Amino acid sequence: QLQASGGGLVQPGGSLRLACAASGMILGVDAMAWYRQAPGKERELVASLDNDGRTVYAHSVKGRFTISGDNFKTTLYLQIHSLEPEDTAVYYCNYKRYGVDYWGKGTQVTVSS
């Protein structure tokens, strides 16, 4: 089970830290990631983190977003700086475990003045 939190309403230029708490699925995790889905758009990959610590970021968030996790894969984080209105979306955490995707319910991030 995955539960994302930390979203909210922030002004442009602001920061947020999203967290995803994982339970019951620590073993067999191949990779973890954050996705987002804006209104009227498809869900897109924001950042991913694999077992070797390698990260991948969407071009639009490079330099502003940082994905990290604890050593036990119980919590996944997404540190977000310099938020832009275009970052407004529901953010979902994703664990790939034994080749199967698991999704949390998502947390809303709204960037507006």
C-alpha positions as CSV (number, residue, x, y, z in Angstrom):
1,Q,0.0,0.0,0.0
2,L,1.3,3.5,-0.9
3,Q,0.1,6.7,0.6
4,A,1.3,10.1,-0.8
5,S,1.1,13.3,1.2
6,G,2.6,16.8,1.3
7,G,0.7,18.4,-1.5
8,G,-1.0,21.8,-1.2
9,L,-1.5,25.3,-2.6
10,V,1.7,27.2,-3.0
11,Q,2.6,30.4,-4.8
12,P,4.9,30.4,-7.8
13,G,8.5,30.0,-6.7
14,G,7.5,28.1,-3.6
15,S,8.7,24.7,-2.4
16,L,7.1,21.5,-1.3
17,R,8.2,18.1,-0.1
18,L,6.1,15.2,-1.1
19,A,6.3,11.9,0.8
20,C,5.1,8.5,-0.1
21,A,4.7,6.0,2.7
22,A,5.0,2.3,1.7
23,S,3.7,-0.6,3.7
24,G,3.6,-4.3,3.0
25,M,5.7,-4.1,-0.2
26,I,9.3,-3.5,0.8
27,L,10.7,-6.8,-0.7
28,G,11.2,-7.1,-4.4
29,V,11.0,-3.4,-5.2
30,D,12.9,-2.8,-8.4
31,A,12.3,0.9,-8.7
32,M,10.3,3.8,-7.3
33,A,9.0,6.9,-9.0
34,W,6.8,9.9,-8.9
35,Y,4.3,10.7,-11.7
36,R,1.9,13.5,-12.1
37,Q,-1.3,14.1,-14.0
38,A,-2.6,17.6,-14.8
39,P,-6.2,18.2,-15.8
40,G,-6.9,17.1,-19.3
41,K,-3.4,15.5,-19.7
42,E,-2.0,12.1,-19.5
43,R,-0.1,10.9,-16.5
44,E,3.6,11.6,-17.0
45,L,6.8,10.4,-15.3
46,V,8.4,13.1,-13.1
47,A,11.3,11.3,-11.5
48,S,12.5,7.8,-10.9
49,L,14.9,6.1,-8.5
50,D,16.2,2.5,-9.0
51,N,17.9,0.1,-6.7
52,D,21.4,1.3,-7.7
53,G,20.5,4.9,-6.7
54,R,20.3,6.1,-10.3
55,T,17.8,8.8,-10.9
56,V,15.9,10.0,-14.0
57,Y,14.1,13.2,-14.3
58,A,11.6,14.7,-16.8
59,H,13.3,17.5,-18.7
60,S,10.7,20.0,-17.4
61,V,11.7,19.4,-13.7
62,K,15.5,19.0,-13.9
63,G,17.3,21.1,-11.4
64,R,14.1,21.9,-9.5
65,F,12.9,18.4,-8.3
66,T,14.9,15.9,-6.3
67,I,13.7,12.3,-5.7
68,S,15.1,10.3,-2.8
69,G,14.2,7.4,-0.5
70,D,15.2,6.0,2.8
71,N,17.4,2.9,2.9
72,F,14.5,0.6,3.7
73,K,12.3,1.8,0.8
74,T,9.5,2.6,3.3
75,T,9.4,6.2,2.3
76,L,9.9,8.0,-1.0
77,Y,10.3,11.7,-1.2
78,L,10.1,14.4,-3.9
79,Q,11.6,17.7,-3.0
80,I,10.2,20.4,-5.2
81,H,11.7,23.9,-5.6
82,S,10.9,26.9,-7.8
83,L,7.3,25.7,-8.4
84,E,5.6,26.9,-11.6
85,P,1.9,27.0,-12.4
86,E,2.6,24.3,-15.0
87,D,3.5,22.0,-12.1
88,T,-0.1,22.0,-11.0
89,A,-1.2,18.3,-11.0
90,V,-2.0,15.3,-8.9
91,Y,1.2,13.7,-7.9
92,Y,1.3,9.9,-7.6
93,C,4.0,7.6,-6.2
94,N,4.8,4.4,-7.9
95,Y,6.6,1.3,-6.8
96,K,7.5,-1.4,-9.4
97,R,7.7,-4.6,-7.5
98,Y,8.4,-8.0,-9.1
99,G,7.6,-6.2,-12.4
100,V,4.2,-5.0,-11.3
101,D,3.3,-1.4,-10.8
102,Y,1.7,-0.2,-7.6
103,W,0.2,3.2,-7.2
104,G,-0.7,5.5,-4.4
105,K,-3.9,7.6,-4.4
106,G,-2.1,10.8,-5.2
107,T,-1.7,14.2,-3.6
108,Q,-2.8,17.5,-5.2
109,V,-0.2,20.2,-5.9
110,T,-1.6,23.6,-7.0
111,V,0.6,26.4,-7.9
112,S,-1.1,29.7,-8.0
113,S,-0.8,33.3,-6.9
